[in-house]
Amino acid sequence: MITFLVLLLICDIVILAQDNSKKNNENLICGKRQKQESKLELGSYTVEPGDFPWHVGIYKYDKVLESYDNICGGSIISSHIVLTAASCVYDTAKRSPHKATLFKVVAGKISYHWNTPDNNAQEINVKDIAVPKTYLGDAGSYSENVAAINLAKDIYFSDLVLPVCISWRRESYQDTPYKIVQTAGWGLKGEIRHNPNLKEAYLKYIDNIECRDRYTSIRYRRFINFDKICVLTPNGRRDYDTGGGLVKKKDGGYYLMAILSANVNNEFSPATNISHYLNWIKSTVDNFKSQKRCKDSFTCMDGSCLEEGLVCDGTKHCQDGTDEADGICLPNNGKLTSATKGSCMLPNQRGGVSYTKVNCKNDCDMKAGISVRSNEIIKINCGRGFGLNETIKEAKVVCSAGTWFPSDPECIRLCPGLRKDHLNLKCSYKHETVNCNSFMKPGSLVEYGCEKHYTINDPYAFSGNTICLPGGTWKESLPTCRPECGIINVVNNAETTISGGKVTQYGKYPWHTAIFKIEPYNSSFVNICGGTLIHASFILTAAHCMFDLSSNQKFEESDLKVAVGKFKRDYYQHESHQQTANVKKIIVPDTYTGFKTRYGEDIALLLVDKPFVFNDFVLPACIDRSKSFQVRQDMTGTIVGWGFTESENFSEDLKEVHLSVRPIVECRKSFKDFVEFITSDKFCVIYRNGSGTQSGDSGGGMTFDFNGRHYVQGIVSIKKRNENIFSVFTNVTSYLTWIYSSMQSNLQLS
């Protein structure tokens, strides 16, 4: 006898906590930029602060001019390490790097000139320089043209100054179909003079084989060696663009791909492909990180630390004299002499700073390290993430006989603004409300609590408030709010209806989901299955609901829609709390084959194109991820759906039924002609008085009340046609690992 099957769907729910990474100086996401990406044509464009947050200017001390020259660019890869070209820092005559004390690295710099103030520019001394041992410069055709610079102090990271990403897997650097890179520099337009402000450029590149075929002159060909790509620069470039990083966007972040090499031709620029030097970079970075560092003081070349106030005071305190070396001490950086007696020096500030003369008409902007005359009033412009201390009013100080009044022009670090999904924040400073999204002063208080329908994972681990501490850190981190789950809706703003003797209230089971498929003959959507909302972006249902049973072909995502907050079966009868979404992806186990394997692994996830918004009528069911609650014999669960009624018609209103679980062994003994479909990943229920799941209920969830919350433990799978005796359910516990891994991997891609 042929057994006919009616396939029924059941859904499961998962809640994934979304953990917002702390953005502090030690734990930052690399490769993020302030400007939203827009599709631009090849060429150069003006840069605003934060557009290229990893780009630095490398300045070298000119003893004749007693100032610093902008010689190259570089890329920040960690809080104290910059990558650039070896040709920028190499002394060809000595065949070794120049003295580190001759250089300064400036992060957050927009202006080309050293003396032009930039609010967010951070000027940092260089502690050490490393280049590959076999680098020979021009004599070696600029092969291995890469260098690492170890900074004497850490860079302060903000949304305007951040590191670029590096992939440590060489295969990540293989060519892509779109050979476009981005870079930044002050000479990218190829004009005789530099650009006064930083530019970014979108440039095309070709591999070294194609480049050698195109540029056959011996004069240039020797520079197109094994470790290079060729960047096409039809508008030219300048020497001080050398060392700048070429980046490509991947997986939402910017990755360093190559470093501009020496300037040999206006039409193309060789660039060192860093994939050839990943091992060298890593070992050099490890070496730099193993060295002793001075957190907030000057670092002598032997690694000893010195108070900042003793640097450039006319006395050598470092054993090697580094604190008084050329390049470290400019003529107006030293201790005040008789010629400047009564003057005050503008101090450098961590995080950047610039100053402005008050009551001034020309050349009013000033930078750190400049001396000002007595009685001059100065306005302080602290860098991003820093603010003035409480003693300074209106951001102004006056130099009075060699002393700053009312106090030294000090910028203090602020706490970063706070925001977290589904967390309500109330921020104040000295009992006055402040903007939670902006930087906040030490002493600021933030009170927090989860939005309605969300809860803190471990409420006892959080106090409900946090304070900004001196030094710009928060006393406590913010909690993660996860969606409430499995709570029956007690809000009753609709009349109750009776269907088949069972009373169901609109919105009582806010996790139940209707799945609709378009009918090709009339282009209308009809209900084919149920499902269970388990995450704002995921519906749990049965795999067989996603297949044409006659052809065993999976449905197209574009043919499906899902709706939550629904009481009526009809797709076109829109209800007050209904939310509808398209299906972005259907996810089923790789080994699911339907009837061939007797509907084992009858489980599926639907990823929707936009997250649902939780409210009293739309909430997920819980999933017992820890397996704390086991479904046992005679436990009663709840099933809802729009399946056939006693009159053999689909119910137009949502119905509920409560049934007891029976052991698989008992079901197999009682229903021997159906035993092959009662697979090991199933459990079954026996109907009461003919009440049970019917065609149209497939994919819906069977939930159980544990400690006042409903956990989805089963998915309506299959039953014998025309028999109202029992149904088989996919046991959700058997697929917890698959559910969570599928959700996590697909959330990352969405």
Residue, then its C-alpha position, 0 to 999 in steps of 0.5 A: m500500500i502506498t502511503f501518502l504524506v502531508l508535509l507540515l512545517i515547523c519553525d525554530i528561533v535563535i537569538l544572537a547577541q550583537d556585541n559592539s566592539k569597544k572602540n578604544n586605543e587598544n582594540l580598534i577596528c582597522g580600515k574604517r574611514q570617516k567618509q562614506e564610499s562613493k563611486l568615483e572616477l579615476g583621478s584625484y580628489t580633495v581629502e577631508p579629515g578622516d577620509f584617509p585616517w591611516h595616512v601619515g606625513i613623514y618629515k625629515y629635519d633640514k639642518v640648514l633651514e632648521s625645519y622639517d621637510n615633507i619627504c614621504g607618506g606612510s600608513i599606520i598599521s598599529s598604535h606605534i608602527v608605520l609602513t613606508a618605502a625604504s627609499c624614504v629613510y635610507d642613507t645610500a652612502k652609508r647603506s643603512p637607515h638615516k638616524a631615527t632622530l632626524f624624522k617625525v611622523v605626523a598622523g592626521k595631517i592635511s596640510y603639506h607644510w610642517n609649520t601649517p597648523d592642523n587641529n588633529a595632527q599628532e607629531i611623534n618622534v621616531k624611535d627606530i627604523a627597519v629595512p630589509k637587510t638586502y635592500l640596496g636602493d637604486a643599485g638594487s633597482y628599488s627591490e624590497n622597497v619597504a620599511a617599518i618605522n617604530l614610533a617613540k609614542d603611541i598614536y591616539f586613535s579616533d575616527l580621524v586617525l585609525p590604522v589600515c588593515i593588513s591581511w596575513r594570508r598571501e592569497s588575499y592579495q591575488d588580483t581581482p577583476y577590478k584593478i583599482v586602488q586608492t592612495a593619498g598624497w600631496g603630489l598626486k596631480g603631478e604639478i610642479r608644486h605640491n598640493p597645499n592639502l592632502k589629495e586622494a586618488y583612484l588609480k588603475y594598476i597592472d601586474n609587472i608582466e604587463c607593465r614590462d611589456r608596455y614600458t620597454s625602455i631599459r631606463y625604466r624596465r629595471f625598476i619593474n621587478f618581481d615584487k612590484i605592481c605598476v600603478l598608472t599615474p597619467n596625471g603624474r606624481r611627486d617624490y613626496d608621494t613615495g611611501g604612501g599606501l595603496v589600499k583596496k576595500k574588502d569585506g567592509g574595510y580597507y586593506l593595504m595592498a602595496i606601497l608606492s616605490a621611488n618616483v621613476n616615471n610620470e606615466f606609471s609608478p612601481a609599487t611594492n606588493i606587500s604580499h612578498y614581505l608579510n613574513w618580514i613585516k610580521s617579524t619586524v612588528d613583533n621585534f618592535k612590540s617586544q621593545k620597552r616603550c615609554k607611555d607618556s614620556f620621552t624615549c631615549m635611543d637606549g630605551s630609557c624614559l625621560e620626563e617631557g619637561l627635560v627634553c630640549d632644556g639645554t642639558k643632555h639627560c639621555q646617555d646618548g644625548t637624544d633629548e638634545a639632538d638636531g631634529i628633536c630640538l628646533p631653535n624655538n623648542g629649547k629652554l627659554t633664553s634671555a632673548t625670549k625671557g618672559s615668553c611662553m611656549l605652546p606645548n605639544q598635545r597628545g591627540g593634536v592641537s593648534y592655537t590661534k592668537v586672539n586680537c590678531k589680523n594676519d598669520c594668527d594660527m600657530k602650532a605647538g613648539i612656538s614661543v609667544r610673547s608676554n601678554e599675548i592671549i591664545k585660543i586653544n583648539c584641542g584635537r579630536g577626542f580631547g578637551l580643555n581642563e576645567t580651569i580654562k574658560e572660553a578656551k583662552v589662556v594668556c602668557s604672563a611673564g613666562t607663565w600661562f594664566p589661568s593654567d597651562p594650556e592643557c588638553i585632556r582626553l575625553c571619553p568617547g561617545l556611547r551608542k549601542d543597539h537597543l540600549n536607552l542612554k541618558c547622559s549628563y555632566k554636572h547634572e546638565t544633559v549632554n549629547c551621548n553621541s559626542f565626546m564627554k568630559p571626565g565626570s560625565l554620568v551615563e545611565y542606561g537600560c534596555e529598550k522595551h522587548y529587550t533585556i540584559n544578558d546578565p543584569y547582575a553584572f551591570s550597575g545601570n550607570t557608568i562614569c567617565l574617568p580621568g584619562g578618557t575611559w569609561k568605568e564600566s562597559l555597556p551591556t548587550c541587550r538581547p531580544e526578549c523571547g518566548i513571551i506570550n502577548v498579554v496586550n489584547n486590543a482585538e476581539t477573540t475568535i473561536s476556531g474549531g473550538k479553540v480560542t486564539q487571540y490576535g498576537k498571542y503567539p508573536w513568534h508565529t510567521a506566515i510563509f507565502k509563495i507567489e502562484p504563477y497562474n495568477s501572480s498572487f501570494v498564497n500561504i504555503c507554510g508556517g514558521t517561527l521567528i527566532h531572530a530579527s532576521f531569521i525564520l525557522t521552518a521545515a525544509h520541505c516547505m521550500f521545495d516543489l514536491s513534484s520536481n524536488q526543486k528548491f523555490e526561488e527566494s524571489d517567489l517568497k514572502v514572510a509576514v509576522g504579526k499576522f492573525k488572518r491567513d490571507y496575504y492581502q488582508h493587512e493587519s495593524h501590527q503586520q510586518t512583511a519581508n522578502v526572503k533573501k536566502i533559503i538555508v537548508p542542510d547540505t544533505y537534505t534530500g526530502f523523500k529519498t531520506r524519508y524527510g530526515e533533516d527537515i529543517a530550514l532557515l529563511l534570512v529576510d532582507k530587512p530585520f523585523v522590529f520587535n514589539d508586543f505583537v512581533l517577538p521571537a520564540c526562545i531556543d534552548r541553546s544550553k539544552s537546559f530543558q529537555v522535551r520528555q514524554d507526556m509534556t504538553g506543547t503549543i502549536v499554532g497555524w492556519g491548517f485544515t479545519e474539520s470541514e476540510n477547509f483552511s482556517e482563515d484565522l490563526k488557531e492553536v492546539h495543545l498536544s502531548v509528546r510521545p516517545i519515538v519507540e512508542c510511535r514506531k511500535s504503534f504506526k509500523d506502516f509509517v516507521e521509516f518516516i519516524t527518523s532519529d531526529k524526530f519526536c511525535v505527538i498523538y492527537r486528542n479528539g482529532s485535534g492536531t496539525q493539518s496541511g497548512d501547518s507545516g513548518g510551524g513551531m511547537t513551543f513548550d513553556f519553561n519558566g514562563r517562556h516559550y521555547v521552540q523545540g519542534i518543527v511540524s514535519i510530516k503526517k499520514r494523509n487523511e489520518n488525524i492520529f499523530s504527527v512527526f516533528t523535527n527535534v530542534t535540539s538535534y540541530l542547534t549547532w547547525i542553526y547557530s553556525s548558519m545564522q552567524s555565517n549568513l549574518q556576516l555576509s548580509 
